[in-house]
Amino acid sequence: MSQANLDLFLAEARKSQALSDQVRAARSHAELIKLAANSGHDLSKATVVRHHLHCLAGRSDSELESLGEHVFNDDFGDVFLGKFI
């Protein structure tokens, strides 16, 4: 159920610049889950983490190295959305 909710949430973010900007501003899994909940989507931490890691896995070595030590924090929203929006 959570993956379906994530897919719906990302589709909603694709259609709404304001929501897309809010997702890009998110700096943690918890922030993203709260944002989704405020938009009516129930996401589990496991689904969000899995999606985040999947997005990171698609990056090149140089892209990953450029993220430095803060790969899970500084660029969270951008990494999470990646090519989806």
Secondary structure, DSSP 8 states (H G I E B T S, - for coil): -HHHHHHHHHHHHHH-HHHHHHHHH--SHHHHHHHHHHTT----HHHHHHHHHHHHHTS-HHHHHHHGGGTTTTTHHHHHHGGG-
